Amino acid sequence: MVNEFVDVGGNAVSIEVRPGVSGVLQVYVDGDKIYDKAEEGNETPHLNRVKELKAIVKDRVDSARASAAAD
């Protein structure tokens, strides 16, 4: 899943994955939590959910690039 995000975001956004004990997994993009396994019933995300998360990362990248271009 991390590789999917890096492929989309590259170095345009900060992506942090926080693994923990007992299967805890949280994903943050630029400091905002976009995924928390515990909040989603402790289920590993299915392909459609990973696609949704990738879209969130892509939106952040597009916004960052648009802001940089405006400056």
PQR file with spaces between the fields and no chain letter, atoms N, CA, C, O and H, PARSE charges and radii, in Angstrom:
ATOM       1  N    MET     1       0.825   -1.183    0.000 -0.4000 1.5000
ATOM       2  CA   MET     1       0.000    0.000    0.000 -0.0000 2.0000
ATOM       3  C    MET     1       0.869    1.246    0.000  0.5500 1.7000
ATOM       4  O    MET     1       0.552    2.216   -0.688 -0.5500 1.4000
ATOM       5  N    VAL     2       1.946    1.240    0.748 -0.4000 1.5000
ATOM       6  CA   VAL     2       2.826    2.406    0.808 -0.0000 2.0000
ATOM       7  C    VAL     2       3.393    2.714   -0.570  0.5500 1.7000
ATOM       8  O    VAL     2       3.439    3.875   -0.977 -0.5500 1.4000
ATOM       9  H    VAL     2       2.204    0.452    1.307  0.4000 1.0000
ATOM      10  N    ASN     3       3.822    1.690   -1.288 -0.4000 1.5000
ATOM      11  CA   ASN     3       4.360    1.917   -2.628 -0.0000 2.0000
ATOM      12  C    ASN     3       3.335    2.569   -3.541  0.5500 1.7000
ATOM      13  O    ASN     3       3.685    3.402   -4.377 -0.5500 1.4000
ATOM      14  H    ASN     3       3.784    0.747   -0.958  0.4000 1.0000
ATOM      15  N    GLU     4       2.084    2.197   -3.387 -0.4000 1.5000
ATOM      16  CA   GLU     4       1.015    2.809   -4.182 -0.0000 2.0000
ATOM      17  C    GLU     4       0.969    4.316   -3.938  0.5500 1.7000
ATOM      18  O    GLU     4       0.828    5.096   -4.880 -0.5500 1.4000
ATOM      19  H    GLU     4       1.800    1.520   -2.708  0.4000 1.0000
ATOM      20  N    PHE     5       1.087    4.720   -2.686 -0.4000 1.5000
ATOM      21  CA   PHE     5       1.032    6.143   -2.346 -0.0000 2.0000
ATOM      22  C    PHE     5       2.256    6.885   -2.855  0.5500 1.7000
ATOM      23  O    PHE     5       2.143    7.994   -3.376 -0.5500 1.4000
ATOM      24  H    PHE     5       1.202    4.086   -1.921  0.4000 1.0000
ATOM      25  N    VAL     6       3.416    6.281   -2.708 -0.4000 1.5000
ATOM      26  CA   VAL     6       4.653    6.919   -3.165 -0.0000 2.0000
ATOM      27  C    VAL     6       4.648    7.047   -4.682  0.5500 1.7000
ATOM      28  O    VAL     6       5.114    8.054   -5.216 -0.5500 1.4000
ATOM      29  H    VAL     6       3.508    5.379   -2.285  0.4000 1.0000
ATOM      30  N    ASP     7       4.129    6.046   -5.384 -0.4000 1.5000
ATOM      31  CA   ASP     7       4.036    6.127   -6.840 -0.0000 2.0000
ATOM      32  C    ASP     7       3.194    7.321   -7.270  0.5500 1.7000
ATOM      33  O    ASP     7       3.504    7.972   -8.268 -0.5500 1.4000
ATOM      34  H    ASP     7       3.750    5.229   -4.950  0.4000 1.0000
ATOM      35  N    VAL     8       2.145    7.607   -6.533 -0.4000 1.5000
ATOM      36  CA   VAL     8       1.252    8.713   -6.865 -0.0000 2.0000
ATOM      37  C    VAL     8       1.816   10.043   -6.366  0.5500 1.7000
ATOM      38  O    VAL     8       1.784   11.044   -7.081 -0.5500 1.4000
ATOM      39  H    VAL     8       1.893    7.077   -5.723  0.4000 1.0000
ATOM      40  N    GLY     9       2.329   10.046   -5.143 -0.4000 1.5000
ATOM      41  CA   GLY     9       2.734   11.294   -4.513 -0.0000 2.0000
ATOM      42  C    GLY     9       4.171   11.698   -4.722  0.5500 1.7000
ATOM      43  O    GLY     9       4.492   12.886   -4.716 -0.5500 1.4000
ATOM      44  H    GLY     9       2.355    9.233   -4.562  0.4000 1.0000
ATOM      45  N    GLY    10       5.044   10.723   -4.907 -0.4000 1.5000
ATOM      46  CA   GLY    10       6.459   11.048   -5.047 -0.0000 2.0000
ATOM      47  C    GLY    10       6.937   11.865   -3.867  0.5500 1.7000
ATOM      48  O    GLY    10       6.597   11.579   -2.719 -0.5500 1.4000
ATOM      49  H    GLY    10       4.783    9.757   -4.912  0.4000 1.0000
ATOM      50  N    ASN    11       7.722   12.876   -4.154 -0.4000 1.5000
ATOM      51  CA   ASN    11       8.217   13.736   -3.079 -0.0000 2.0000
ATOM      52  C    ASN    11       7.395   15.014   -2.940  0.5500 1.7000
ATOM      53  O    ASN    11       7.808   15.949   -2.253 -0.5500 1.4000
ATOM      54  H    ASN    11       7.998   13.108   -5.087  0.4000 1.0000
ATOM      55  N    ALA    12       6.230   15.055   -3.594 -0.4000 1.5000
ATOM      56  CA   ALA    12       5.391   16.253   -3.536 -0.0000 2.0000
ATOM      57  C    ALA    12       4.617   16.361   -2.227  0.5500 1.7000
ATOM      58  O    ALA    12       4.181   17.449   -1.852 -0.5500 1.4000
ATOM      59  H    ALA    12       5.896   14.296   -4.152  0.4000 1.0000
ATOM      60  N    VAL    13       4.446   15.246   -1.533 -0.4000 1.5000
ATOM      61  CA   VAL    13       3.748   15.245   -0.250 -0.0000 2.0000
ATOM      62  C    VAL    13       4.525   14.400    0.741  0.5500 1.7000
ATOM      63  O    VAL    13       5.326   13.544    0.365 -0.5500 1.4000
ATOM      64  H    VAL    13       4.801   14.362   -1.837  0.4000 1.0000
ATOM      65  N    SER    14       4.274   14.656    2.000 -0.4000 1.5000
ATOM      66  CA   SER    14       4.867   13.850    3.062 -0.0000 2.0000
ATOM      67  C    SER    14       3.894   12.731    3.405  0.5500 1.7000
ATOM      68  O    SER    14       2.762   12.987    3.816 -0.5500 1.4000
ATOM      69  H    SER    14       3.623   15.352    2.306  0.4000 1.0000
ATOM      70  N    ILE    15       4.339   11.487    3.233 -0.4000 1.5000
ATOM      71  CA   ILE    15       3.501   10.332    3.534 -0.0000 2.0000
ATOM      72  C    ILE    15       4.137    9.592    4.692  0.5500 1.7000
ATOM      73  O    ILE    15       5.300    9.194    4.625 -0.5500 1.4000
ATOM      74  H    ILE    15       5.258   11.279    2.899  0.4000 1.0000
ATOM      75  N    GLU    16       3.368    9.409    5.755 -0.4000 1.5000
ATOM      76  CA   GLU    16       3.874    8.730    6.941 -0.0000 2.0000
ATOM      77  C    GLU    16       2.959    7.558    7.266  0.5500 1.7000
ATOM      78  O    GLU    16       1.745    7.717    7.391 -0.5500 1.4000
ATOM      79  H    GLU    16       2.423    9.732    5.809  0.4000 1.0000
ATOM      80  N    VAL    17       3.547    6.406    7.397 -0.4000 1.5000
ATOM      81  CA   VAL    17       2.808    5.211    7.788 -0.0000 2.0000
ATOM      82  C    VAL    17       3.245    4.866    9.195  0.5500 1.7000
ATOM      83  O    VAL    17       4.438    4.733    9.466 -0.5500 1.4000
ATOM      84  H    VAL    17       4.533    6.277    7.295  0.4000 1.0000
ATOM      85  N    ARG    18       2.287    4.720   10.090 -0.4000 1.5000
ATOM      86  CA   ARG    18       2.590    4.441   11.485 -0.0000 2.0000
ATOM      87  C    ARG    18       2.100    3.052   11.870  0.5500 1.7000
ATOM      88  O    ARG    18       0.956    2.890   12.294 -0.5500 1.4000
ATOM      89  H    ARG    18       1.317    4.829    9.871  0.4000 1.0000
ATOM      90  N    PRO    19       2.958    2.053   11.726 -0.5600 1.5000
ATOM      91  CA   PRO    19       2.563    0.732   12.198  0.2800 2.0000
ATOM      92  C    PRO    19       2.713    0.668   13.708  0.5500 1.7000
ATOM      93  O    PRO    19       3.544    1.369   14.284 -0.5500 1.4000
ATOM      94  N    GLY    20       1.931   -0.149   14.331 -0.4000 1.5000
ATOM      95  CA   GLY    20       2.009   -0.280   15.780 -0.0000 2.0000
ATOM      96  C    GLY    20       1.737   -1.708   16.210  0.5500 1.7000
ATOM      97  O    GLY    20       1.698   -2.627   15.392 -0.5500 1.4000
ATOM      98  H    GLY    20       1.255   -0.718   13.863  0.4000 1.0000
ATOM      99  N    VAL    21       1.553   -1.872   17.491 -0.4000 1.5000
ATOM     100  CA   VAL    21       1.294   -3.204   18.031 -0.0000 2.0000
ATOM     101  C    VAL    21      -0.145   -3.620   17.739  0.5500 1.7000
ATOM     102  O    VAL    21      -1.005   -2.773   17.498 -0.5500 1.4000
ATOM     103  H    VAL    21       1.585   -1.125   18.155  0.4000 1.0000
ATOM     104  N    SER    22      -0.396   -4.895   17.760 -0.4000 1.5000
ATOM     105  CA   SER    22      -1.737   -5.467   17.565 -0.0000 2.0000
ATOM     106  C    SER    22      -2.358   -5.078   16.232  0.5500 1.7000
ATOM     107  O    SER    22      -3.574   -4.911   16.142 -0.5500 1.4000
ATOM     108  H    SER    22       0.302   -5.583   17.955  0.4000 1.0000
ATOM     109  N    GLY    23      -1.540   -4.934   15.201 -0.4000 1.5000
ATOM     110  CA   GLY    23      -2.067   -4.656   13.875 -0.0000 2.0000
ATOM     111  C    GLY    23      -2.492   -3.229   13.638  0.5500 1.7000
ATOM     112  O    GLY    23      -3.203   -2.956   12.671 -0.5500 1.4000
ATOM     113  H    GLY    23      -0.552   -5.070   15.275  0.4000 1.0000
ATOM     114  N    VAL    24      -2.078   -2.306   14.492 -0.4000 1.5000
ATOM     115  CA   VAL    24      -2.417   -0.901   14.307 -0.0000 2.0000
ATOM     116  C    VAL    24      -1.725   -0.392   13.049  0.5500 1.7000
ATOM     117  O    VAL    24      -0.538   -0.646   12.844 -0.5500 1.4000
ATOM     118  H    VAL    24      -1.500   -2.528   15.278  0.4000 1.0000
ATOM     119  N    LEU    25      -2.459    0.321   12.211 -0.4000 1.5000
ATOM     120  CA   LEU    25      -1.887    0.917   11.012 -0.0000 2.0000
ATOM     121  C    LEU    25      -2.601    2.229   10.742  0.5500 1.7000
ATOM     122  O    LEU    25      -3.822    2.266   10.588 -0.5500 1.4000
ATOM     123  H    LEU    25      -3.423    0.527   12.377  0.4000 1.0000
ATOM     124  N    GLN    26      -1.828    3.302   10.687 -0.4000 1.5000
ATOM     125  CA   GLN    26      -2.365    4.620   10.372 -0.0000 2.0000
ATOM     126  C    GLN    26      -1.539    5.206    9.240  0.5500 1.7000
ATOM     127  O    GLN    26      -0.328    5.001    9.170 -0.5500 1.4000
ATOM     128  H    GLN    26      -0.836    3.272   10.812  0.4000 1.0000
ATOM     129  N    VAL    27      -2.207    5.939    8.350 -0.4000 1.5000
ATOM     130  CA   VAL    27      -1.525    6.589    7.238 -0.0000 2.0000
ATOM     131  C    VAL    27      -1.847    8.074    7.297  0.5500 1.7000
ATOM     132  O    VAL    27      -3.010    8.471    7.379 -0.5500 1.4000
ATOM     133  H    VAL    27      -3.191    6.106    8.407  0.4000 1.0000
ATOM     134  N    TYR    28      -0.798    8.888    7.255 -0.4000 1.5000
ATOM     135  CA   TYR    28      -0.931   10.341    7.283 -0.0000 2.0000
ATOM     136  C    TYR    28      -0.347   10.924    6.005  0.5500 1.7000
ATOM     137  O    TYR    28       0.674   10.450    5.508 -0.5500 1.4000
ATOM     138  H    TYR    28       0.146    8.566    7.189  0.4000 1.0000
ATOM     139  N    VAL    29      -0.999   11.952    5.477 -0.4000 1.5000
ATOM     140  CA   VAL    29      -0.482   12.692    4.332 -0.0000 2.0000
ATOM     141  C    VAL    29      -0.413   14.151    4.746  0.5500 1.7000
ATOM     142  O    VAL    29      -1.426   14.762    5.086 -0.5500 1.4000
ATOM     143  H    VAL    29      -1.829   12.337    5.880  0.4000 1.0000
ATOM     144  N    ASP    30       0.783   14.696    4.712 -0.4000 1.5000
ATOM     145  CA   ASP    30       1.020   16.074    5.152 -0.0000 2.0000
ATOM     146  C    ASP    30       0.420   16.339    6.528  0.5500 1.7000
ATOM     147  O    ASP    30      -0.138   17.409    6.774 -0.5500 1.4000
ATOM     148  H    ASP    30       1.605   14.199    4.436  0.4000 1.0000
ATOM     149  N    GLY    31       0.538   15.368    7.416 -0.4000 1.5000
ATOM     150  CA   GLY    31       0.083   15.518    8.792 -0.0000 2.0000
ATOM     151  C    GLY    31      -1.375   15.189    9.042  0.5500 1.7000
ATOM     152  O    GLY    31      -1.808   15.148   10.193 -0.5500 1.4000
ATOM     153  H    GLY    31       0.991   14.499    7.216  0.4000 1.0000
ATOM     154  N    ASP    32      -2.144   14.954    7.983 -0.4000 1.5000
ATOM     155  CA   ASP    32      -3.566   14.629    8.131 -0.0000 2.0000
ATOM     156  C    ASP    32      -3.767   13.119    8.013  0.5500 1.7000
ATOM     157  O    ASP    32      -3.287   12.493    7.068 -0.5500 1.4000
ATOM     158  H    ASP    32      -1.792   14.988    7.047  0.4000 1.0000
ATOM     159  N    LYS    33      -4.477   12.545    8.975 -0.4000 1.5000
ATOM     160  CA   LYS    33      -4.742   11.112    8.932 -0.0000 2.0000
ATOM     161  C    LYS    33      -5.769   10.818    7.845  0.5500 1.7000
ATOM     162  O    LYS    33      -6.869   11.369    7.848 -0.5500 1.4000
ATOM     163  H    LYS    33      -4.867   13.054    9.742  0.4000 1.0000
ATOM     164  N    ILE    34      -5.392    9.940    6.914 -0.4000 1.5000
ATOM     165  CA   ILE    34      -6.330    9.549    5.858 -0.0000 2.0000
ATOM     166  C    ILE    34      -6.792    8.112    6.019  0.5500 1.7000
ATOM     167  O    ILE    34      -7.753    7.693    5.374 -0.5500 1.4000
ATOM     168  H    ILE    34      -4.497    9.492    6.912  0.4000 1.0000
ATOM     169  N    TYR    35      -6.115    7.352    6.875 -0.4000 1.5000
ATOM     170  CA   TYR    35      -6.501    5.957    7.072 -0.0000 2.0000
ATOM     171  C    TYR    35      -6.102    5.515    8.466  0.5500 1.7000
ATOM     172  O    TYR    35      -5.000    5.796    8.938 -0.5500 1.4000
ATOM     173  H    TYR    35      -5.334    7.692    7.398  0.4000 1.0000
ATOM     174  N    ASP    36      -7.020    4.820    9.113 -0.4000 1.5000
ATOM     175  CA   ASP    36      -6.752    4.213   10.415 -0.0000 2.0000
ATOM     176  C    ASP    36      -7.444    2.858   10.416  0.5500 1.7000
ATOM     177  O    ASP    36      -8.672    2.772   10.402 -0.5500 1.4000
ATOM     178  H    ASP    36      -7.915    4.593    8.729  0.4000 1.0000
ATOM     179  N    LYS    37      -6.648    1.815   10.433 -0.4000 1.5000
ATOM     180  CA   LYS    37      -7.196    0.457   10.363 -0.0000 2.0000
ATOM     181  C    LYS    37      -8.202    0.201   11.476  0.5500 1.7000
ATOM     182  O    LYS    37      -9.217   -0.457   11.249 -0.5500 1.4000
ATOM     183  H    LYS    37      -5.650    1.885   10.445  0.4000 1.0000
ATOM     184  N    ALA    38      -7.937    0.712   12.678 -0.4000 1.5000
ATOM     185  CA   ALA    38      -8.844    0.503   13.810 -0.0000 2.0000
ATOM     186  C    ALA    38     -10.203    1.147   13.559  0.5500 1.7000
ATOM     187  O    ALA    38     -11.234    0.607   13.960 -0.5500 1.4000
ATOM     188  H    ALA    38      -7.113    1.247   12.863  0.4000 1.0000
ATOM     189  N    GLU    39     -10.204    2.302   12.895 -0.4000 1.5000
ATOM     190  CA   GLU    39     -11.461    2.996   12.611 -0.0000 2.0000
ATOM     191  C    GLU    39     -12.251    2.317   11.494  0.5500 1.7000
ATOM     192  O    GLU    39     -13.429    2.612   11.292 -0.5500 1.4000
ATOM     193  H    GLU    39      -9.367    2.741   12.569  0.4000 1.0000
ATOM     194  N    GLU    40     -11.600    1.413   10.775 -0.4000 1.5000
ATOM     195  CA   GLU    40     -12.257    0.728    9.666 -0.0000 2.0000
ATOM     196  C    GLU    40     -12.454   -0.753    9.964  0.5500 1.7000
ATOM     197  O    GLU    40     -12.401   -1.594    9.066 -0.5500 1.4000
ATOM     198  H    GLU    40     -10.643    1.174   10.940  0.4000 1.0000
ATOM     199  N    GLY    41     -12.682   -1.058   11.243 -0.4000 1.5000
ATOM     200  CA   GLY    41     -13.019   -2.414   11.650 -0.0000 2.0000
ATOM     201  C    GLY    41     -11.862   -3.389   11.679  0.5500 1.7000
ATOM     202  O    GLY    41     -12.069   -4.601   11.633 -0.5500 1.4000
ATOM     203  H    GLY    41     -12.724   -0.375   11.972  0.4000 1.0000
ATOM     204  N    ASN    42     -10.637   -2.871   11.754 -0.4000 1.5000
ATOM     205  CA   ASN    42      -9.423   -3.701   11.786 -0.0000 2.0000
ATOM     206  C    ASN    42      -9.289   -4.618   10.577  0.5500 1.7000
ATOM     207  O    ASN    42      -8.654   -5.669   10.656 -0.5500 1.4000
ATOM     208  H    ASN    42     -10.469   -1.886   11.791  0.4000 1.0000
ATOM     209  N    GLU    43      -9.882   -4.221    9.470 -0.4000 1.5000
ATOM     210  CA   GLU    43      -9.779   -4.989    8.229 -0.0000 2.0000
ATOM     211  C    GLU    43      -8.688   -4.389    7.355  0.5500 1.7000
ATOM     212  O    GLU    43      -8.532   -3.170    7.288 -0.5500 1.4000
ATOM     213  H    GLU    43     -10.398   -3.367    9.406  0.4000 1.0000
ATOM     214  N    THR    44      -7.936   -5.255    6.688 -0.4000 1.5000
ATOM     215  CA   THR    44      -6.974   -4.783    5.700 -0.0000 2.0000
ATOM     216  C    THR    44      -7.765   -4.160    4.561  0.5500 1.7000
ATOM     217  O    THR    44      -8.759   -4.739    4.120 -0.5500 1.4000
ATOM     218  H    THR    44      -8.063   -6.245    6.742  0.4000 1.0000
ATOM     219  N    PRO    45      -7.349   -2.991    4.071 -0.5600 1.5000
ATOM     220  CA   PRO    45      -8.145   -2.320    3.040  0.2800 2.0000
ATOM     221  C    PRO    45      -8.209   -3.137    1.747  0.5500 1.7000
ATOM     222  O    PRO    45      -7.210   -3.691    1.289 -0.5500 1.4000
ATOM     223  N    HIS    46      -9.399   -3.193    1.181 -0.4000 1.5000
ATOM     224  CA   HIS    46      -9.609   -3.870   -0.090 -0.0000 2.0000
ATOM     225  C    HIS    46      -9.125   -2.964   -1.219  0.5500 1.7000
ATOM     226  O    HIS    46      -8.847   -1.786   -0.995 -0.5500 1.4000
ATOM     227  H    HIS    46     -10.211   -2.743    1.553  0.4000 1.0000
ATOM     228  N    LEU    47      -9.026   -3.501   -2.410 -0.4000 1.5000
ATOM     229  CA   LEU    47      -8.506   -2.769   -3.556 -0.0000 2.0000
ATOM     230  C    LEU    47      -9.243   -1.454   -3.782  0.5500 1.7000
ATOM     231  O    LEU    47      -8.606   -0.436   -4.056 -0.5500 1.4000
ATOM     232  H    LEU    47      -9.252   -4.458   -2.592  0.4000 1.0000
ATOM     233  N    ASN    48     -10.560   -1.451   -3.675 -0.4000 1.5000
ATOM     234  CA   ASN    48     -11.314   -0.212   -3.892 -0.0000 2.0000
ATOM     235  C    ASN    48     -10.954    0.847   -2.858  0.5500 1.7000
ATOM     236  O    ASN    48     -10.877    2.030   -3.189 -0.5500 1.4000
ATOM     237  H    ASN    48     -11.078   -2.277   -3.453  0.4000 1.0000
ATOM     238  N    ARG    49     -10.735    0.440   -1.618 -0.4000 1.5000
ATOM     239  CA   ARG    49     -10.362    1.399   -0.567 -0.0000 2.0000
ATOM     240  C    ARG    49      -8.967    1.947   -0.831  0.5500 1.7000
ATOM     241  O    ARG    49      -8.724    3.136   -0.627 -0.5500 1.4000
ATOM     242  H    ARG    49     -10.798   -0.521   -1.349  0.4000 1.0000
ATOM     243  N    VAL    50      -8.053    1.102   -1.279 -0.4000 1.5000
ATOM     244  CA   VAL    50      -6.705    1.571   -1.620 -0.0000 2.0000
ATOM     245  C    VAL    50      -6.783    2.578   -2.763  0.5500 1.7000
ATOM     246  O    VAL    50      -6.064    3.577   -2.758 -0.5500 1.4000
ATOM     247  H    VAL    50      -8.250    0.136   -1.445  0.4000 1.0000
ATOM     248  N    LYS    51      -7.646    2.325   -3.736 -0.4000 1.5000
ATOM     249  CA   LYS    51      -7.832    3.272   -4.842 -0.0000 2.0000
ATOM     250  C    LYS    51      -8.360    4.607   -4.329  0.5500 1.7000
ATOM     251  O    LYS    51      -7.926    5.661   -4.794 -0.5500 1.4000
ATOM     252  H    LYS    51      -8.231    1.513   -3.740  0.4000 1.0000
ATOM     253  N    GLU    52      -9.288    4.575   -3.380 -0.4000 1.5000
ATOM     254  CA   GLU    52      -9.806    5.809   -2.786 -0.0000 2.0000
ATOM     255  C    GLU    52      -8.693    6.576   -2.079  0.5500 1.7000
ATOM     256  O    GLU    52      -8.594    7.797   -2.205 -0.5500 1.4000
ATOM     257  H    GLU    52      -9.640    3.718   -3.002  0.4000 1.0000
ATOM     258  N    LEU    53      -7.861    5.859   -1.341 -0.4000 1.5000
ATOM     259  CA   LEU    53      -6.761    6.502   -0.626 -0.0000 2.0000
ATOM     260  C    LEU    53      -5.744    7.084   -1.603  0.5500 1.7000
ATOM     261  O    LEU    53      -5.212    8.170   -1.373 -0.5500 1.4000
ATOM     262  H    LEU    53      -7.941    4.867   -1.239  0.4000 1.0000
ATOM     263  N    LYS    54      -5.474    6.369   -2.690 -0.4000 1.5000
ATOM     264  CA   LYS    54      -4.572    6.891   -3.720 -0.0000 2.0000
ATOM     265  C    LYS    54      -5.133    8.173   -4.321  0.5500 1.7000
ATOM     266  O    LYS    54      -4.381    9.103   -4.611 -0.5500 1.4000
ATOM     267  H    LYS    54      -5.906    5.487   -2.877  0.4000 1.0000
ATOM     268  N    ALA    55      -6.449    8.228   -4.510 -0.4000 1.5000
ATOM     269  CA   ALA    55      -7.079    9.429   -5.055 -0.0000 2.0000
ATOM     270  C    ALA    55      -6.901   10.605   -4.103  0.5500 1.7000
ATOM     271  O    ALA    55      -6.701   11.736   -4.546 -0.5500 1.4000
ATOM     272  H    ALA    55      -7.060    7.472   -4.274  0.4000 1.0000
ATOM     273  N    ILE    56      -6.972   10.349   -2.804 -0.4000 1.5000
ATOM     274  CA   ILE    56      -6.741   11.409   -1.815 -0.0000 2.0000
ATOM     275  C    ILE    56      -5.316   11.931   -1.945  0.5500 1.7000
ATOM     276  O    ILE    56      -5.092   13.141   -1.947 -0.5500 1.4000
ATOM     277  H    ILE    56      -7.134    9.430   -2.444  0.4000 1.0000
ATOM     278  N    VAL    57      -4.357   11.019   -2.052 -0.4000 1.5000
ATOM     279  CA   VAL    57      -2.958   11.429   -2.206 -0.0000 2.0000
ATOM     280  C    VAL    57      -2.788   12.229   -3.493  0.5500 1.7000
ATOM     281  O    VAL    57      -2.125   13.266   -3.491 -0.5500 1.4000
ATOM     282  H    VAL    57      -4.539   10.036   -2.050  0.4000 1.0000
ATOM     283  N    LYS    58      -3.374   11.764   -4.582 -0.4000 1.5000
ATOM     284  CA   LYS    58      -3.268   12.473   -5.862 -0.0000 2.0000
ATOM     285  C    LYS    58      -3.863   13.869   -5.763  0.5500 1.7000
ATOM     286  O    LYS    58      -3.286   14.819   -6.293 -0.5500 1.4000
ATOM     287  H    LYS    58      -3.913   10.921   -4.584  0.4000 1.0000
ATOM     288  N    ASP    59      -5.002   14.013   -5.096 -0.4000 1.5000
ATOM     289  CA   ASP    59      -5.609   15.333   -4.909 -0.0000 2.0000
ATOM     290  C    ASP    59      -4.668   16.261   -4.155  0.5500 1.7000
ATOM     291  O    ASP    59      -4.549   17.438   -4.496 -0.5500 1.4000
ATOM     292  H    ASP    59      -5.470   13.241   -4.665  0.4000 1.0000
ATOM     293  N    ARG    60      -3.996   15.737   -3.127 -0.4000 1.5000
ATOM     294  CA   ARG    60      -3.044   16.545   -2.359 -0.0000 2.0000
ATOM     295  C    ARG    60      -1.877   16.985   -3.236  0.5500 1.7000
ATOM     296  O    ARG    60      -1.430   18.130   -3.159 -0.5500 1.4000
ATOM     297  H    ARG    60      -4.093   14.781   -2.850  0.4000 1.0000
ATOM     298  N    VAL    61      -1.386   16.069   -4.069 -0.4000 1.5000
ATOM     299  CA   VAL    61      -0.277   16.389   -4.967 -0.0000 2.0000
ATOM     300  C    VAL    61      -0.706   17.462   -5.957  0.5500 1.7000
ATOM     301  O    VAL    61       0.013   18.436   -6.176 -0.5500 1.4000
ATOM     302  H    VAL    61      -1.749   15.139   -4.131  0.4000 1.0000
ATOM     303  N    ASP    62      -1.875   17.283   -6.552 -0.4000 1.5000
ATOM     304  CA   ASP    62      -2.378   18.260   -7.515 -0.0000 2.0000
ATOM     305  C    ASP    62      -2.551   19.629   -6.869  0.5500 1.7000
ATOM     306  O    ASP    62      -2.225   20.647   -7.480 -0.5500 1.4000
ATOM     307  H    ASP    62      -2.460   16.491   -6.374  0.4000 1.0000
ATOM     308  N    SER    63      -3.062   19.666   -5.640 -0.4000 1.5000
ATOM     309  CA   SER    63      -3.234   20.934   -4.922 -0.0000 2.0000
ATOM     310  C    SER    63      -1.892   21.584   -4.634  0.5500 1.7000
ATOM     311  O    SER    63      -1.739   22.797   -4.781 -0.5500 1.4000
ATOM     312  H    SER    63      -3.327   18.839   -5.143  0.4000 1.0000
ATOM     313  N    ALA    64      -0.919   20.777   -4.223 -0.4000 1.5000
ATOM     314  CA   ALA    64       0.412   21.312   -3.923 -0.0000 2.0000
ATOM     315  C    ALA    64       1.056   21.885   -5.177  0.5500 1.7000
ATOM     316  O    ALA    64       1.681   22.944   -5.132 -0.5500 1.4000
ATOM     317  H    ALA    64      -1.043   19.792   -4.104  0.4000 1.0000
ATOM     318  N    ARG    65       0.906   21.196   -6.277 -0.4000 1.5000
ATOM     319  CA   ARG    65       1.483   21.680   -7.541 -0.0000 2.0000
ATOM     320  C    ARG    65       0.784   22.945   -8.011  0.5500 1.7000
ATOM     321  O    ARG    65       1.437   23.861   -8.509 -0.5500 1.4000
ATOM     322  H    ARG    65       0.398   20.335   -6.314  0.4000 1.0000
ATOM     323  N    ALA    66      -0.530   23.009   -7.860 -0.4000 1.5000
ATOM     324  CA   ALA    66      -1.275   24.203   -8.258 -0.0000 2.0000
ATOM     325  C    ALA    66      -0.864   25.396   -7.406  0.5500 1.7000
ATOM     326  O    ALA    66      -0.713   26.504   -7.919 -0.5500 1.4000
ATOM     327  H    ALA    66      -1.061   22.264   -7.455  0.4000 1.0000
ATOM     328  N    SER    67      -0.682   25.176   -6.112 -0.4000 1.5000
ATOM     329  CA   SER    67      -0.248   26.256   -5.219 -0.0000 2.0000
ATOM     330  C    SER    67       1.146   26.731   -5.580  0.5500 1.7000
ATOM     331  O    SER    67       1.418   27.931   -5.584 -0.5500 1.4000
ATOM     332  H    SER    67      -0.805   24.276   -5.695  0.4000 1.0000
ATOM     333  N    ALA    68       2.033   25.789   -5.884 -0.4000 1.5000
ATOM     334  CA   ALA    68       3.403   26.146   -6.253 -0.0000 2.0000
ATOM     335  C    ALA    68       3.421   26.919   -7.567  0.5500 1.7000
ATOM     336  O    ALA    68       4.207   27.853   -7.723 -0.5500 1.4000
ATOM     337  H    ALA    68       1.813   24.814   -5.881  0.4000 1.0000
ATOM     338  N    ALA    69       2.569   26.542   -8.508 -0.4000 1.5000
ATOM     339  CA   ALA    69       2.514   27.228   -9.795 -0.0000 2.0000
ATOM     340  C    ALA    69       1.952   28.638   -9.643  0.5500 1.7000
ATOM     341  O    ALA    69       2.335   29.545  -10.383 -0.5500 1.4000
ATOM     342  H    ALA    69       1.930   25.783   -8.381  0.4000 1.0000
ATOM     343  N    ALA    70       1.045   28.822   -8.686 -0.4000 1.5000
ATOM     344  CA   ALA    70       0.442   30.138   -8.458 -0.0000 2.0000
ATOM     345  C    ALA    70       1.428   31.111   -7.831  0.5500 1.7000
ATOM     346  O    ALA    70       1.307   32.324   -7.997 -0.5500 1.4000
ATOM     347  H    ALA    70       0.733   28.086   -8.086  0.4000 1.0000
ATOM     348  N    ASP    71       2.404   30.573   -7.111 -0.4000 1.5000
ATOM     349  CA   ASP    71       3.408   31.435   -6.465 -0.0000 2.0000
ATOM     350  C    ASP    71       4.360   31.892   -7.502  0.5500 1.7000
ATOM     351  O    ASP    71       5.297   32.631   -7.197 -0.5500 1.4000
ATOM     352  H    ASP    71       2.502   29.587   -6.977  0.4000 1.0000
